[in-house]
Amino acid sequence: MILTDNMMPIADGKEFIRGVRALDEYRNTPLVMMSSSPKQVALAAGSGREIEVSAFLAKPFMVEDLLDLVERLIGKADEGTGRQVRH
């Protein structure tokens, strides 16, 4: 699982995600985009299919929300592979 911010110093989150998705070994890795800007989250969510994001997370967020999201996305990924998840 990869967590990335939408706004970074060199490349924005969308550029980063496109680069990651171009690499075969990360094509099916769950990706979560975070942003402190509600407008940026909404814009990114609108283009979610275009950039292949698994989920969006608005900052600030509660630790419980992050843990629930991780469990949901990692559980989804493991259902398809049959791998065991260690908690």
Residue pairs with C-beta under 8 A, 6 or more apart in sequence:
1 29
1 30
1 31
1 32
1 70
1 73
1 74
1 77
2 20
2 26
2 29
2 30
2 31
2 32
3 32
3 34
3 57
4 13
4 16
4 17
4 31
4 32
4 33
4 34
5 13
5 33
5 34
5 35
6 12
6 13
6 14
6 33
6 34
6 35
6 37
6 40
6 41
6 44
7 13
7 35
7 37
7 40
8 16
11 19
13 33
13 35
13 44
14 44
14 47
14 51
17 31
17 33
17 51
17 52
17 53
18 51
20 26
20 29
20 31
21 27
21 31
21 51
21 52
28 77
28 80
29 77
30 54
30 55
30 73
30 74
30 76
30 77
31 52
31 53
31 54
32 53
32 54
32 55
32 56
32 57
32 69
32 73
33 41
33 44
33 53
33 55
33 56
33 57
34 56
34 57
34 58
34 59
34 61
35 41
35 44
35 56
35 57
35 58
35 59
36 58
36 59
36 60
38 58
41 56
41 58
44 51
44 53
44 56
45 56
48 56
54 73
55 69
55 73
57 65
57 66
57 69
74 85
75 85
78 84
78 85
